[in-house]
Each structure stands twice: as structure tokens, then as C-alpha cells.
Amino acid sequence: MFRNVEIALASLYVTTTGVLIAGIYYVHQILGVQQWGIIAFVSLIITLGVGGILAKIAITPLREHFYHLERFSKETLHELNLPINTITANVQMLRKTHTDEKSLKRLERIEIASEMLKERYNELDYLIKKQSEREKIEHFDLREAIEERFVFLRSLYPSATWEINLTSCEVNCDRIGLGKVIDNLIENGVKYSPKNPIITITLRENILSISDQGIGMDEITLMHIYDRYYQSDSTMAGYGIGLNLVKRYCDRYGIALHISSRIHVGTNVKLEFKKREK
């Protein structure tokens, strides 16, 4: 499909150039117009008209491809919602009839897995809307958003020790996207820490700080952390795109991103939000 688009665009370039040359020749030689300003203007109008028609023809297959892809993604996302809700509802029913500790632990693991599926569902929904430039800008308290993410992440990482110190901070941005940013930073802290990680989250005034006491990074790694698909440790799970997405989100909403790290000491990430004018 993309091969056809390349051929169409190449044909568009050749045809448009040919039309421009032919237009200049026709106006100058056939019509006998000697003023080059008029010749250039008429030729440009003809070229724009023909070029616009050919461009529409060339781009149509690509536009249709992305339209069908977006529709398929939305339909798939909608169908995922039903099994997730079914799992959640049945777990709640089973909790009423199973009271022994072993069964409750199994149900708890199912609930955690279900929550993870919900998170992936929300992430896909966010990415689809982001591609369509339909992010929802909200005014909210950043502390509440962090506490909401903390409740979810604490259930995923029960072995972690959490040091939380939050104050209120009013922000204006895409709440779902910011939740993904917070998740990614905390998950990185846990992933690159020992078996019992210590994660410190502080929010003072307009600065959110997330720190760990993990393996840390050297200066060379710090130079590449925003590169897509880059991973300092290939044995770790993931695809190396997290910090790239964090950086893009921060750039989009004017959030200053600062990362400092030392080998075998840990990493600190600071998000500095714009101060609201009083």
C-alpha cells in the first residue's frame, strides 16, 4: 500500500513540474505574453490547480488506510471493555462465596490482573484520542491524581516501600496522559531497584519529584535516555519508549523535566509545572 503511495507522490512531482514548464511555454510562446510576471502568475495558478487535484488522488489511499485502522482500533477497544467488566463482576461475586485465605489470594491476583487490563484499555483509548488530537484538557489537583495512581501501583508492587509527601497543586493538562507519565516514572524506579525498592514521591508547590535508590545511570546513559527504544539494560522488561513518551508529553504541556542519577545510588526525576497566575 505504501509502495503505491510512493509511486503516486513521485508521479505527482513529475507531473506538476511538467505542467509548470508547459504552462510557461504556452503563455509565452502560444499566447505571446512577454511580461514574465504575468507568465509566472498564470503558470503558478495552473500548477496549483493541477497539483491540488493530483495530490488529492495520491493521498486518498493513505487517508483511507488510516481511517480503517482507526475504526478497527476503536472497535477492538470497545470489545475489550466487555470481558474486563465481566472478569471484575465475577470476581466480586466469588468473593462473597469464597472466604478461605488461599482463594482470596487467588482472587486478589485476578483483580490485579484485571486492573492492569483496565490500565492498558485506558492507555489505548488515550493513544487513539491523542492521534486524533482530541486530548481532554482538565483543571485538577495534581495531588489527587498522584494519590489515585498510587493506590493502583501499590497493589502491583506490594514489596515496595513508599515515602509519600504531597501538597496541593492545581494544574491544567491532559489528566489521563499525566497518569501514564507518573506510572512510567514510578515503574522505572521499581524496575531498576533491588527486590525491596524504596520509592519517594514528593509534591511541593509546583514540583513533583520521584526518586528511587536503584542501580542508577552513568553520564553516557543519561545522554540517551530520551532516545526511542534505547535501554541501558537489555535484560529488563520493556521496549525503551517510556521516557521518550514522557519527554514528548512534558514538551507538549510546557512541563520542565529534570533527571539526575548516580550509579548504585539512584535516580531522581523532577517535573516542574507552570505556576498559575493569581
MIMIPA-43234 format. One record per residue: x, y, z of N, C-alpha, C in turn. Coordinates in steps of 0.2 Angstrom, whole numbers, always signed. Layout:
N
((X; Y; Z); (X; Y; Z); (X; Y; Z)),
...
end
This chain:
278
((+4; -6; +0); (+0; +0; +0); (+4; +6; +0)),
((+9; +6; +4); (+14; +12; +5); (+18; +13; -2)),
((+19; +7; -5); (+23; +7; -11); (+19; +11; -16)),
((+13; +10; -16); (+8; +14; -21); (+8; +21; -20)),
((+8; +23; -13); (+8; +30; -11); (+15; +33; -14)),
((+20; +30; -13); (+27; +32; -15); (+27; +34; -23)),
((+24; +29; -26); (+24; +30; -34); (+19; +35; -36)),
((+13; +36; -32); (+9; +41; -33); (+12; +48; -32)),
((+16; +49; -27); (+19; +55; -25); (+24; +57; -30)),
((+28; +52; -32); (+33; +53; -37); (+30; +55; -44)),
((+25; +52; -45); (+21; +54; -52); (+18; +61; -51)),
((+16; +63; -45); (+13; +70; -44); (+19; +75; -45)),
((+25; +73; -42); (+30; +78; -43); (+32; +79; -50)),
((+33; +74; -54); (+35; +74; -61); (+29; +78; -65)),
((+23; +76; -64); (+18; +79; -67); (+17; +86; -66)),
((+18; +88; -60); (+17; +95; -58); (+23; +99; -61)),
((+29; +97; -61); (+34; +100; -64); (+33; +101; -72)),
((+31; +95; -75); (+29; +96; -82); (+24; +101; -84)),
((+19; +101; -79); (+13; +106; -80); (+16; +113; -80)),
((+20; +114; -75); (+23; +121; -74); (+27; +123; -80)),
((+31; +119; -83); (+35; +120; -89); (+31; +121; -95)),
((+26; +117; -95); (+21; +118; -101); (+17; +124; -101)),
((+15; +126; -94); (+11; +132; -93); (+15; +138; -95)),
((+22; +138; -94); (+26; +144; -95); (+27; +144; -103)),
((+28; +138; -106); (+29; +138; -113); (+22; +141; -117)),
((+17; +138; -115); (+10; +140; -118); (+9; +148; -117)),
((+10; +150; -111); (+8; +158; -111); (+13; +162; -114)),
((+20; +160; -114); (+25; +164; -118); (+25; +163; -125)),
((+25; +157; -128); (+25; +156; -135); (+19; +156; -139)),
((+14; +153; -136); (+7; +152; -139); (+3; +158; -139)),
((+2; +161; -133); (-2; +167; -132); (+2; +173; -133)),
((+9; +173; -133); (+13; +178; -135); (+14; +183; -129)),
((+13; +181; -123); (+14; +186; -117); (+21; +187; -116)),
((+23; +193; -115); (+30; +194; -114); (+32; +196; -107)),
((+27; +198; -103); (+28; +200; -96); (+29; +194; -92)),
((+35; +193; -89); (+37; +187; -86); (+33; +187; -79)),
((+31; +192; -76); (+27; +192; -70); (+20; +189; -71)),
((+17; +191; -77); (+11; +188; -79); (+12; +181; -81)),
((+17; +179; -84); (+18; +172; -86); (+19; +168; -80)),
((+23; +170; -75); (+24; +166; -69); (+18; +166; -65)),
((+14; +171; -65); (+7; +171; -61); (+2; +166; -64)),
((+1; +166; -70); (-3; +161; -74); (-1; +154; -73)),
((+6; +153; -74); (+8; +146; -74); (+8; +144; -66)),
((+9; +148; -62); (+8; +146; -55); (+1; +144; -53)),
((-4; +148; -56); (-11; +146; -54); (-13; +139; -58)),
((-11; +138; -64); (-12; +132; -67); (-9; +126; -63)),
((-3; +127; -61); (+1; +122; -57); (-2; +120; -51)),
((-4; +125; -47); (-8; +124; -41); (-14; +120; -42)),
((-18; +122; -47); (-24; +118; -48); (-23; +111; -50)),
((-19; +110; -54); (-17; +103; -56); (-14; +99; -51)),
((-9; +102; -47); (-6; +99; -42); (-11; +97; -36)),
((-15; +102; -35); (-20; +100; -29); (-25; +94; -31)),
((-27; +94; -37); (-31; +88; -39); (-27; +81; -39)),
((-20; +82; -41); (-16; +76; -41); (-14; +74; -34)),
((-13; +79; -30); (-11; +77; -23); (-17; +74; -19)),
((-23; +76; -21); (-29; +73; -18); (-30; +65; -20)),
((-28; +64; -26); (-29; +57; -29); (-23; +53; -26)),
((-17; +56; -25); (-12; +52; -22); (-13; +51; -14)),
((-15; +55; -11); (-16; +54; -3); (-22; +50; -1)),
((-27; +50; -6); (-33; +46; -4); (-32; +39; -2)),
((-28; +35; -5); (-27; +28; -2); (-24; +28; +5)),
((-19; +33; +6); (-16; +33; +13); (-22; +35; +18)),
((-26; +40; +16); (-31; +43; +21); (-36; +37; +22)),
((-38; +33; +17); (-42; +28; +18); (-39; +22; +23)),
((-33; +21; +22); (-29; +16; +26); (-30; +18; +33)),
((-28; +24; +35); (-28; +26; +42); (-35; +27; +45)),
((-40; +28; +40); (-47; +29; +43); (-49; +22; +45)),
((-48; +17; +41); (-50; +10; +43); (-46; +7; +49)),
((-39; +9; +49); (-35; +7; +55); (-38; +10; +61)),
((-40; +17; +61); (-43; +20; +67); (-49; +17; +69)),
((-54; +15; +64); (-60; +12; +65); (-59; +5; +68)),
((-54; +1; +66); (-53; -5; +69); (-51; -5; +76)),
((-46; +0; +77); (-44; +1; +84); (-49; +3; +89)),
((-54; +7; +87); (-59; +9; +91); (-64; +3; +92)),
((-65; -1; +87); (-70; -7; +88); (-67; -12; +92)),
((-60; -13; +92); (-57; -18; +96); (-57; -16; +103)),
((-56; -9; +104); (-55; -6; +111); (-62; -7; +114)),
((-67; -6; +110); (-74; -7; +113); (-76; -14; +115)),
((-73; -19; +111); (-75; -26; +113); (-71; -28; +119)),
((-65; -25; +120); (-61; -27; +126); (-64; -25; +132)),
((-69; -20; +132); (-72; -17; +138); (-76; -23; +141)),
((-80; -26; +137); (-85; -31; +140); (-81; -37; +144)),
((-76; -40; +141); (-73; -46; +145); (-70; -43; +152)),
((-67; -37; +151); (-64; -34; +158); (-69; -33; +163)),
((-75; -30; +161); (-80; -29; +166); (-83; -36; +168)),
((-83; -41; +164); (-86; -47; +166); (-81; -51; +171)),
((-75; -50; +170); (-70; -53; +175); (-71; -49; +182)),
((-71; -43; +182); (-72; -39; +188); (-78; -41; +192)),
((-84; -41; +188); (-90; -43; +191); (-90; -50; +194)),
((-87; -55; +191); (-87; -62; +193); (-82; -62; +199)),
((-77; -59; +199); (-73; -59; +205); (-76; -56; +211)),
((-80; -51; +210); (-84; -48; +216); (-89; -53; +219)),
((-92; -57; +214); (-97; -62; +216); (-93; -68; +220)),
((-87; -70; +217); (-84; -75; +220); (-81; -74; +227)),
((-80; -67; +228); (-78; -65; +235); (-83; -66; +240)),
((-89; -66; +238); (-95; -67; +243); (-95; -75; +245)),
((-93; -79; +241); (-94; -87; +242); (-87; -90; +244)),
((-82; -87; +243); (-75; -90; +245); (-72; -85; +250)),
((-71; -88; +256); (-68; -84; +262); (-62; -87; +264)),
((-59; -92; +262); (-53; -95; +264); (-47; -91; +261)),
((-42; -91; +265); (-36; -86; +263); (-33; -88; +256)),
((-33; -95; +255); (-30; -97; +248); (-34; -94; +242)),
((-40; -95; +243); (-45; -92; +237); (-45; -85; +237)),
((-45; -81; +242); (-44; -74; +242); (-38; -71; +239)),
((-32; -75; +240); (-26; -73; +237); (-27; -74; +230)),
((-30; -79; +227); (-30; -80; +220); (-35; -75; +217)),
((-40; -73; +220); (-45; -68; +218); (-41; -62; +218)),
((-37; -60; +223); (-34; -54; +223); (-29; -53; +217)),
((-26; -59; +215); (-21; -59; +209); (-25; -58; +203)),
((-31; -61; +202); (-36; -60; +197); (-38; -52; +196)),
((-39; -49; +202); (-41; -42; +202); (-36; -38; +200)),
((-29; -39; +202); (-24; -35; +200); (-23; -36; +192)),
((-23; -42; +190); (-23; -43; +183); (-28; -39; +179)),
((-34; -39; +182); (-40; -36; +178); (-38; -28; +178)),
((-35; -26; +184); (-34; -18; +184); (-28; -17; +179)),
((-24; -21; +178); (-19; -20; +173); (-22; -20; +166)),
((-27; -24; +165); (-30; -24; +158); (-34; -17; +158)),
((-37; -15; +163); (-40; -9; +163); (-36; -3; +161)),
((-30; -3; +164); (-25; +2; +163); (-23; +2; +155)),
((-22; -4; +153); (-20; -4; +146); (-26; -2; +141)),
((-32; -3; +143); (-38; -1; +140); (-38; +7; +140)),
((-37; +10; +145); (-36; +17; +146); (-31; +20; +142)),
((-25; +16; +142); (-19; +19; +138); (-21; +19; +131)),
((-24; +13; +128); (-25; +13; +121); (-30; +18; +119)),
((-35; +19; +123); (-40; +24; +122); (-37; +31; +122)),
((-32; +32; +126); (-29; +39; +126); (-24; +40; +120)),
((-21; +34; +118); (-17; +35; +112); (-21; +36; +106)),
((-27; +33; +105); (-31; +34; +99); (-33; +41; +99)),
((-35; +44; +105); (-38; +51; +105); (-32; +55; +104)),
((-26; +54; +106); (-20; +58; +105); (-18; +59; +98)),
((-19; +53; +94); (-18; +53; +87); (-22; +57; +83)),
((-29; +58; +86); (-34; +62; +83); (-34; +69; +86)),
((-29; +71; +90); (-28; +77; +93); (-35; +79; +97)),
((-37; +74; +101); (-43; +75; +105); (-42; +74; +112)),
((-36; +76; +115); (-35; +76; +122); (-39; +80; +126)),
((-41; +78; +132); (-46; +82; +136); (-42; +86; +141)),
((-41; +93; +140); (-38; +97; +145); (-42; +98; +151)),
((-40; +96; +157); (-43; +97; +163); (-40; +101; +168)),
((-44; +104; +172); (-41; +108; +178); (-42; +104; +184)),
((-36; +102; +188); (-37; +97; +193); (-31; +98; +198)),
((-32; +95; +204); (-27; +95; +209); (-22; +89; +208)),
((-16; +91; +207); (-11; +86; +205); (-10; +80; +211)),
((-11; +83; +217); (-10; +78; +222); (-16; +72; +222)),
((-22; +74; +220); (-27; +69; +219); (-25; +64; +214)),
((-22; +67; +208); (-21; +62; +203); (-15; +57; +205)),
((-10; +60; +209); (-5; +56; +211); (-7; +50; +216)),
((-12; +52; +221); (-14; +48; +225); (-18; +42; +222)),
((-22; +44; +217); (-26; +39; +213); (-21; +34; +209)),
((-16; +36; +206); (-11; +32; +203); (-7; +27; +209)),
((-6; +30; +215); (-3; +27; +220); (-7; +21; +222)),
((-13; +22; +223); (-17; +16; +225); (-17; +10; +221)),
((-17; +12; +214); (-16; +6; +209); (-9; +3; +209)),
((-4; +7; +209); (+3; +5; +209); (+5; +1; +215)),
((+2; +3; +221); (+4; +0; +227); (+2; -8; +227)),
((-4; -9; +224); (-6; -16; +223); (-2; -20; +219)),
((+1; -17; +214); (+5; -20; +209); (+12; -22; +212)),
((+14; -18; +217); (+21; -18; +219); (+21; -19; +227)),
((+18; -24; +230); (+17; -24; +237); (+24; -25; +241)),
((+29; -26; +238); (+36; -27; +241); (+39; -20; +242)),
((+37; -15; +238); (+40; -8; +238); (+38; -5; +245)),
((+43; +0; +247); (+42; +4; +252); (+41; +11; +249)),
((+35; +14; +252); (+33; +21; +249); (+34; +26; +254)),
((+37; +32; +252); (+38; +38; +256); (+35; +43; +252)),
((+29; +45; +254); (+24; +50; +251); (+24; +56; +255)),
((+25; +62; +251); (+24; +69; +255); (+21; +73; +249)),
((+14; +74; +250); (+11; +78; +244); (+7; +84; +247)),
((+8; +90; +243); (+4; +96; +245); (-1; +97; +238)),
((-6; +101; +239); (-10; +103; +234); (-6; +107; +228)),
((-8; +105; +222); (-5; +109; +216); (-10; +109; +211)),
((-13; +115; +209); (-18; +115; +203); (-14; +115; +197)),
((-16; +111; +192); (-13; +111; +185); (-19; +111; +180)),
((-17; +112; +174); (-21; +112; +168); (-17; +108; +163)),
((-20; +101; +162); (-17; +97; +157); (-21; +91; +155)),
((-19; +87; +151); (-22; +80; +150); (-21; +76; +156)),
((-26; +74; +159); (-26; +70; +166); (-24; +63; +164)),
((-27; +60; +159); (-25; +53; +158); (-18; +52; +155)),
((-16; +57; +151); (-9; +57; +149); (-4; +58; +155)),
((-6; +62; +159); (-1; +63; +165); (-1; +57; +169)),
((-7; +54; +170); (-7; +47; +174); (-2; +42; +171)),
((-1; +42; +164); (+3; +37; +161); (+11; +40; +162)),
((+12; +46; +163); (+18; +49; +164); (+21; +46; +171)),
((+16; +47; +176); (+18; +46; +183); (+19; +38; +183)),
((+14; +34; +180); (+15; +27; +180); (+22; +25; +178)),
((+24; +28; +172); (+30; +26; +169); (+36; +27; +173)),
((+36; +33; +177); (+42; +35; +181); (+42; +31; +187)),
((+37; +29; +190); (+37; +25; +196); (+39; +18; +194)),
((+36; +15; +189); (+38; +9; +187); (+45; +8; +185)),
((+48; +13; +182); (+55; +13; +181); (+59; +13; +187)),
((+57; +17; +192); (+60; +16; +199); (+60; +10; +202)),
((+54; +6; +201); (+54; -1; +204); (+58; -6; +200)),
((+57; -5; +194); (+60; -10; +189); (+68; -10; +190)),
((+71; -4; +191); (+78; -3; +191); (+81; -3; +198)),
((+77; -6; +203); (+79; -6; +210); (+80; -13; +213)),
((+82; -14; +219); (+83; -21; +221); (+76; -24; +223)),
((+76; -30; +226); (+70; -33; +227); (+65; -29; +231)),
((+67; -26; +236); (+63; -22; +240); (+64; -14; +239)),
((+61; -12; +233); (+63; -5; +232); (+60; +0; +236)),
((+63; +6; +237); (+61; +12; +241); (+60; +18; +236)),
((+53; +19; +235); (+51; +25; +231); (+49; +31; +235)),
((+52; +37; +233); (+50; +43; +237); (+46; +47; +232)),
((+40; +49; +234); (+36; +54; +229); (+35; +60; +234)),
((+37; +66; +231); (+36; +72; +235); (+33; +77; +230)),
((+28; +81; +232); (+25; +87; +228); (+25; +93; +232)),
((+29; +98; +231); (+29; +104; +234); (+28; +110; +229)),
((+24; +114; +231); (+22; +119; +226); (+20; +117; +219)),
((+25; +118; +214); (+23; +116; +208); (+28; +111; +205)),
((+32; +107; +210); (+37; +102; +208); (+35; +96; +210)),
((+35; +91; +206); (+34; +84; +208); (+41; +80; +207)),
((+43; +77; +212); (+49; +73; +212); (+48; +66; +214)),
((+51; +61; +210); (+50; +54; +211); (+57; +51; +211)),
((+59; +48; +216); (+66; +46; +217); (+66; +39; +219)),
((+71; +35; +217); (+72; +28; +219); (+80; +27; +222)),
((+81; +22; +225); (+88; +20; +227); (+90; +14; +223)),
((+89; +14; +217); (+91; +8; +212); (+98; +9; +210)),
((+99; +6; +204); (+105; +5; +201); (+108; +11; +198)),
((+104; +16; +196); (+106; +22; +194); (+109; +22; +187)),
((+111; +28; +184); (+113; +28; +177); (+120; +32; +177)),
((+124; +31; +172); (+130; +35; +171); (+129; +40; +166)),
((+134; +44; +165); (+133; +50; +161); (+131; +49; +154)),
((+134; +43; +151); (+133; +41; +144); (+125; +39; +144)),
((+123; +35; +148); (+116; +33; +148); (+111; +39; +149)),
((+113; +44; +153); (+109; +50; +154); (+108; +54; +147)),
((+113; +53; +143); (+113; +57; +136); (+108; +53; +131)),
((+106; +47; +133); (+102; +43; +128); (+95; +42; +131)),
((+94; +44; +137); (+88; +41; +140); (+81; +43; +136)),
((+81; +48; +132); (+75; +50; +128); (+75; +47; +121)),
((+80; +44; +120); (+80; +41; +113); (+75; +35; +113)),
((+71; +35; +108); (+66; +29; +107); (+70; +23; +106)),
((+67; +18; +110); (+69; +11; +110); (+76; +10; +113)),
((+79; +15; +116); (+85; +14; +120); (+84; +11; +127)),
((+88; +6; +128); (+88; +3; +135); (+95; +2; +137)),
((+97; +4; +144); (+103; +3; +146); (+105; -4; +148)),
((+99; -7; +150); (+100; -14; +152); (+95; -18; +148)),
((+97; -22; +143); (+93; -26; +138); (+89; -32; +142)),
((+91; -34; +148); (+88; -39; +151); (+82; -37; +154)),
((+81; -31; +155); (+75; -28; +159); (+69; -28; +154)),
((+63; -29; +157); (+57; -29; +153); (+55; -22; +150)),
((+52; -22; +144); (+50; -16; +142); (+53; -15; +135)),
((+51; -9; +132); (+53; -8; +125); (+57; -1; +124)),
((+59; +2; +129); (+63; +8; +129); (+60; +14; +126)),
((+53; +14; +127); (+50; +20; +124); (+47; +24; +129)),
((+47; +22; +135); (+44; +26; +141); (+46; +33; +142)),
((+52; +34; +143); (+55; +41; +144); (+54; +45; +138)),
((+54; +42; +132); (+53; +46; +126); (+46; +49; +126)),
((+41; +45; +128); (+34; +47; +128); (+33; +52; +134)),
((+37; +51; +139); (+37; +56; +145); (+39; +63; +143)),
((+45; +63; +139); (+48; +69; +136); (+43; +73; +132)),
((+40; +69; +127); (+35; +72; +122); (+29; +75; +126)),
((+27; +72; +131); (+21; +74; +135); (+23; +81; +138)),
((+29; +81; +142); (+31; +87; +145); (+32; +93; +140)),
((+35; +91; +135); (+36; +97; +130); (+30; +99; +127)),
((+25; +95; +127); (+18; +97; +124); (+15; +102; +129)),
((+15; +101; +135); (+12; +105; +140); (+16; +109; +144)),
((+22; +110; +142); (+26; +115; +145); (+29; +113; +152)),
((+30; +107; +153); (+32; +105; +160); (+40; +104; +159)),
((+44; +107; +163); (+51; +106; +164); (+53; +99; +167)),
((+57; +95; +163); (+59; +89; +165); (+66; +89; +167)),
((+68; +86; +173); (+75; +86; +175); (+76; +79; +178)),
((+81; +76; +176); (+83; +69; +178); (+90; +69; +180)),
((+91; +67; +186); (+98; +66; +189); (+99; +59; +191)),
((+105; +57; +191); (+106; +50; +193); (+113; +48; +194)),
((+115; +44; +199); (+121; +41; +200); (+121; +34; +201)),
((+127; +31; +198); (+127; +23; +198); (+127; +21; +206)),
((+123; +16; +207); (+122; +12; +213); (+120; +17; +219)),
((+117; +23; +217); (+114; +27; +222); (+107; +28; +221)),
((+105; +29; +214); (+98; +30; +212); (+97; +36; +207)),
((+90; +37; +206); (+88; +41; +201); (+83; +46; +204)),
((+83; +52; +202); (+78; +57; +204); (+75; +61; +198)),
((+69; +61; +197); (+65; +64; +191); (+61; +69; +194)),
((+62; +75; +191); (+58; +81; +194); (+54; +84; +188)),
((+47; +85; +189); (+43; +88; +184); (+41; +95; +187)),
((+43; +100; +184); (+41; +107; +186); (+36; +110; +182)),
((+30; +110; +185); (+24; +113; +181); (+24; +120; +182)),
((+20; +123; +177); (+20; +130; +176); (+16; +133; +182)),
((+18; +138; +185); (+15; +141; +191); (+9; +145; +188)),
((+3; +144; +191); (-3; +148; +189); (-3; +155; +192)),
((-5; +159; +187); (-5; +166; +189); (-11; +168; +193)),
((-10; +171; +199); (-15; +173; +204); (-19; +179; +201)),
end
